[in-house]
Amino acid sequence: MPNRRTELQSSTQSAACDPAFLHGVVVGFDGSLSSEHALAYAVGMARRAGSGLVVVHVANRLPATVWAGCEPPVFVDVPDHRTEVLGLELACSDFLCDIPWVLVERGGDICHELEEVAREYSADAIVVGGTHGLLGRIFGSVSARLARRADRPVIVIP
């Protein structure tokens, strides 16, 4: 399929210079139901705009203060092989076959990494799923924090 493009970038690599992805749509994706809804919306948005889709998976990093009770917060890397699995799932999906897309893996704060990828690709918008559950209440909603601080439109999909 000539339009399908998968590329896995680590946080140490520079952003792709492919014009298909400049001014595209960035979407946060972790395989959850809300991120699947966000991905579906972002695919339609990129298709209508005739632009590329930058799918971002932020690897797990948990605050060590949860266990240690110390200040300032430090982060512990948790092994995350989920990006490869997500990449295979995306590569096999039919709804991505008619738009150019790239999968970018990052590690760190989800909001910061989504903003950074959007800046690198000069994205027109960031699409994320709504945060639900206990972690969202404890650490704050990613979508709410991103909407407050991002310098481009943030679309939150329930």
Disulfide bonds with the S-S distance in Angstrom:
none
